[in-house]
Amino acid sequence: MHIRCTLLATAALLLCSTAQARVVAADANGFLLQNTVEVKAPRTLAWQALVGRIDHWWPADHTWFGSAGNLSLSARAGGCFCEIDDDRQVEHMRIVHADPGRLLRMQGGLGPLQGMGWQGALDWIFEELPQGSRITLRYQAGGYSPQDITAFVEVIDKVQAQQLGALASYLASDLTTDMNPAQPAHPPVRRKRRGGPVTAD
């Protein structure tokens, strides 16, 4: 497991050097970041790797409790991008828009931005290409800070590039061979009918 994670992290750093990454805008009140990478996997498979296997590829050094295995992502409106380690629990972001294979939008403040009271919209955008797909990670955040954080924005951008690169390297590995792009992108929503049994949509 440790060897696999090390290889994925190394590959992610290599991919980050070729991915398109940029700070679109930044000032004392907020910023807009956009990172893009192209992969050979179809967008349906890339979507599944994001929402169903984030605990397999997310960089462990960008978790609060030191293990990507504690991460989970519920890809439906109101769902949680959470990190659970027994009684230690974090809601990193809340899902507000899920369009399987096309767009996942989360809201919140990642990392130290959460404690600073900053809020943002994080978009994972998937586009089909003739030989794979394009994944764009877009983060727009703002808030108040007694200190100017514009110099810190470059660091946030590099972290975002690393996270996107980790997903790309996972998709380029042989660890996705058991994934089926034809399978549903997320589990069915279970609903209880009045006076009847629980059914799945």
PEZI-V497541 format. One record per run of one state. SS is the DSSP state (H for helix, E for strand, L for the rest). FROM is the first residue (numbers start at 1). TO is the last residue. If there is no record, write none. Layout:
BEGIN
SS;FROM;TO / SS;FROM;TO
END
This chain:
BEGIN
L;1;1 / H;2;16 / L;17;19 / E;20;27 / L;28;29 / E;30;39 / L;40;42 / H;43;52 / L;53;53 / H;54;57 / L;58;59 / H;60;62 / L;63;67 / H;68;70 / E;71;73 / L;74;79 / E;80;85 / L;86;87 / E;88;99 / L;100;102 / E;103;108 / L;109;111 / H;112;116 / L;117;118 / E;119;129 / L;130;131 / E;132;142 / L;143;149 / H;150;172 / L;173;173 / H;174;176 / L;177;189 / E;190;192 / L;193;197 / E;198;200 / L;201;201
END
